[in-house]
Amino acid sequence: MDIRPLGYALAGVILSAASAMAQLKPAVVFDMGGKFDKSFNEGVFNGVERFKKETGIDYAEFEVTNPSQREQALRNFARRGNDPIVAVGFAQEDALKKVAAEFPKTRFTIIDSVVDLPNVQSIVFKEHEGSYLVGVLAALASKTGKVGFIGGMDIPLIRKFACGYAQGVKAAKPNAELFQNMTGTTPAAWRDPVKGGELAKSQIDRGADVIYAAAGGTGIGVLQAAADNGKLGIGVDSNQNHLHPGKVLTSMLKRVDNAAYGAFTGAKNGTWKAGMLNLGLAEDGVGWSLDNDNKALITDDMKKAADQAAADIKSGKVTVHDYMADSKCPI
């Protein structure tokens, strides 16, 4: 699938050209799960690594291991003159509100949340649109007519994935049966691959033969269980097809790599802007992966159906319900 780098036409105030041309000292605060979680954090890592390789400009980094470190890490980087600073994940919202207000001349970018301050760039995604597409593929790939969804922490954001997925499943196969489980209600739900595997096995025992995991590190256990039991998994955020070639149907791509890359590049080029950017299919902010690891699983008819669904969403012919705007999912 052709996923091009994102354009950053944000509303907001461009900070001074002098600031943009100053010595760039970028930094990133990875959240719980770490930069090698094979999912959300790792997508950001890939983006900032691409920036480093292209420009030769290194970046400072910190991996949060407990919630109290978020505010401390952001403040320490700001005190040291790092700019811009990327905060990874919605869980850093409260910490960033405090720190960004204390350092109004420092540029901050938060991925997956919105902080309304003049020195903060907020990047969010239309995960429901990408999840709709993998729902279409799941339904068409299923031989049993039963598919599953396993989320990480039970929060509105993950319900947004689930709702979009359900809509795609039902659009492709109205009589399909859908199983849904959330892993837990605390941040530990992102880091429990054993529990993820157990939930996947439970759904498989009920007949599910395709399971979508939107669960961070927990999803690794879901994909493993699906592969071990001869079923298909669906990855999330980063392209996870390679984890089990031929056993991962596809991955719902959430282009956090481009978001992080764009934040650093914009600061370097003087085009960084504060404000909110909401990235969906039309902005190439979400999508699905097709590569050598899964091409044998995707028939021409499946690809045509997913491509048509994407075109219909972009044109407005199909509107995917956004759970975070209205918690009454129609499916």
Summary of the structure (lengths in Angstrom):
residues: 331
radius of gyration: 19.5
end to end distance: 27.7
largest distance: 61.3
contacts: 1273
relative contact order: 0.18
helix: 43%
strand: 21%
